[in-house]
C-alpha cells in the first residue's frame, strides 16, 4: 500500500526531517503509522505460506532464514516487507501453476 500526497502537502512532507530516510528506507512515517492497522489475517497468511514445511517442500529456499526475516520484520528490527511479499507471491504462484493439476473438465 502506498500513499501519495499531491501538490503542496507533498512538498511539505518531503521537507520535514525524518520523513524521507531511516536506515535507507523511505516513507518511514507512513509505514509506522499503518503498522497497527494491518489485518491479523496477513500474519496468518504469512505464517502459512512461509512456514518451514511449505518453504522447504521443494528445497529451493532455506526455511530458517526466511523465518528469521519474518521474525525480524515483526520485531520491527528490519524492514523486510518487500522480501516477505516476494516470498508470498512466489509461493502463491507456485501453488497456482506448479502444484495444481490440469482441470479435467476443460477437455
N, C-alpha and C positions, 0 to 999 in steps of 0.2 A: 504494500500500500504506500502510495506516495502522495504527499500534499504539496501543491504548488501555490505560492502566493503571487498574484499578478499585480503589476503596477507598483504604486508607492509602498504598500505594506511589504512586498517582496524586497524592495530596495532597502527598507529599514531593517528587515530581518537579516539581510546579508551584511549589514554594517554593525550588528550587535556582536560584541566579542563573545566567543564561546559557542556561538551557534553553528559555525562552519565546521570546525575540525576538533576532534578529540581522538587521539591515537590514530590519526589518519582517516577517521570516519566523518562523513558529512551528515548534516541534518540530525545531529545528536539530540537536540531538544525534542524533536518530533518523535524519535524512537523512544525516548524516555517517557514522554507524555502518553504514548499509546500502550506502553507495556502492560499496565494493569487491566486494559480493556480487551486484550487478546483472549479469544474464547478458549475455554478449557478443552474443547474438542480438538484444537490444534495440538495440544500436548498428547492427547490420546492417539491421534493420527501419527504424530512423530514417534511416539513410543512403539506403535505397531510396525510402522514401515522401517524404522531404524533399530529394531531390536537386534540383538546379536544373532539370533536364529535366522531372521529374514535377511540380514546383510551378509551372513556367511553362507547362504544357500548355494551360491554359485562360486564362491571363492574369489570373487573379484575385489572385495573390499576387506579391510581389516576392521572387524566389528568393534573391537575395543577402542580403536582410535576414533571411530565415528561417535560412539557413545561418550567418549571424552569431550568431543566438540559440543555435543548436546549438553553435557553437564556444565561445561564452562560457559556456554551461552545462557543456560537457565540461571546459573550463579552470577550472571552479569559480569563475568571476568573478561570475556572477549565477545565481540560481535561476530558470530559465525552464521548469521541468518542466511546469507547468500549460499554458503556451502550446504547448510541444512536443507534449504529449499531445493538446491540442485539434487541432493540425495533423494528427497521425497519425490520430485518429479521424475527422476530416472527410475526409481522403484515402481512408480505407478505406470510409467511407460513399459517397463519390463513385464509387469503383470498383464497389461493390456495386449501387448504384441508378441511377447515371447512365451508367456505361461498359459495363455488361453488356447484352447483347441479350436480349429475352424468350426464354424456353425454348420452342423449337418443339414439344417433346414434350408440353407441358402442354395443348395444344389438342385 
